[in-house]
Amino acid sequence: MTVLFLLVLAAAVAWKVYQLTKAPRDGALRSVTLCLVCAALSYPVAMPGGASGVDTVAGHGSAKLVQNLLLLGTVYFLMCFYLYSSADRATSRRRARLEAVVVLGVAVVLVVAATTVPHETFAGSFSSADMTITQLAAFYGIAGLYLTYALGAAGVWTVRYARLSPRPHSTGLWITAVGLLAMAAACAVRAVFVATRWQGGTVPKGLMASVAMLLVASILLFVVGVSYSGARSRLSALRVWRQHRRGYHRLDALWTLLSARFPETVLASRPTLLERWGVRGVHRLYHRRVVECRDGLVRISPLMGDLTPEELMSMDANVLADRLRAAAAADVHTREEAQPVISLAVPRTDSRGADAAHLFALSDALRAA
């Protein structure tokens, strides 16, 4: 679960940073990127190894403080994302500054609470901390209340956007909304736990562990929801890349036959390694090969014999392949103007996919023979 969460979080951060390099002045994109960066930095600090490392460098209890400050930054930038998305730039900046005052006030309370108690007080976890100490109760309770407020508001905004958005964007928004509202609920329950323990009551450890698992799962849902639309578009682009690369090689038999007879129809030199595997390069090679095959068919059509255009256009792919081989093997001095140009392997519907399908069928027939 931990490894999966780290992989998803790292992929989400990398994707948003890449998008931000394309639009550095986009306030909403910058906010969601900083939100994910804060979340990514807070998670290692919360792990035992990371916490002990921070405590060793900065003193006992520092990891707990750094983790909570990063969480405050996470939810603050999340709110800024919605602020920049729902209003003009001037209004968004003004509201973001107001929210910044609130979160800075909460951060000051956390710092004061953490520095006014012995370092050993923060040695334990949330479940083992002595909440009868007022500073500890204030540290966890105020942080939990602010997280509940910010996450709940963000969840409500996300639900509104999800209702107005078409698929697949709405799917990602609904996943994000569920994650946000679940996080808000978990933070609210933890705040109740703090108040109960501050008054001297006890909370079952199993219940606290269940809430902690809910918090981890809700964070994972949030990250998946934020990255859903981008990941889906990347997968769609990957499918198209794979189809074009396979189509490029599938046309090899037809292209080889035609380019050998009419080398002047080849538009460019031999493709480089980057073109063979790069995203844009593969698309360019595929479309260029389709054009070259079409040009070759136009050039070879006058050499197909005394057949009417209707006969050639309705001819089976295997029979047409035999005709093409015979025409390509004909005397090179044969005049191409002996017969008029005839359209070969033309689809019944005017679409790029149907055109490629006819070329594929013809190339497959040549390869089979």
Secondary structure as GFF3:
##gff-version 3
##sequence-region A 1 369
A	DSSP	alpha_helix	2	22	.	.	.	ID=ss1
A	DSSP	alpha_helix	27	46	.	.	.	ID=ss2
A	DSSP	alpha_helix	48	58	.	.	.	ID=ss3
A	DSSP	alpha_helix	62	86	.	.	.	ID=ss4
A	DSSP	alpha_helix	89	115	.	.	.	ID=ss5
A	DSSP	three_ten_helix	119	122	.	.	.	ID=ss6
A	DSSP	alpha_helix	134	164	.	.	.	ID=ss7
A	DSSP	alpha_helix	169	198	.	.	.	ID=ss8
A	DSSP	alpha_helix	205	250	.	.	.	ID=ss9
A	DSSP	alpha_helix	252	261	.	.	.	ID=ss10
A	DSSP	three_ten_helix	263	265	.	.	.	ID=ss11
A	DSSP	alpha_helix	273	277	.	.	.	ID=ss12
A	DSSP	alpha_helix	279	300	.	.	.	ID=ss13
A	DSSP	three_ten_helix	301	303	.	.	.	ID=ss14
A	DSSP	alpha_helix	309	313	.	.	.	ID=ss15
A	DSSP	alpha_helix	317	328	.	.	.	ID=ss16
A	DSSP	three_ten_helix	336	338	.	.	.	ID=ss17
A	DSSP	alpha_helix	352	368	.	.	.	ID=ss18
###
